[in-house]
């Protein structure tokens, strides 16, 4: 998922929670990024990966 504004960041955590509630969280990897996103925020919401650059999550997904 990508966030361009801080106002969209809470929906990222809500999406991860929805995946948990649906019993799908363990079946998918959640990679996040965007201008306002930090590694700390990714850790806080339980994302599997974080990247600043758009192409980086694809490369990092192989490591998850």
Helices and strands as residue ranges (DSSP letters): G 6-8, H 9-21, G 25-27, E 31-33, H 39-45, E 49-51, H 56-61
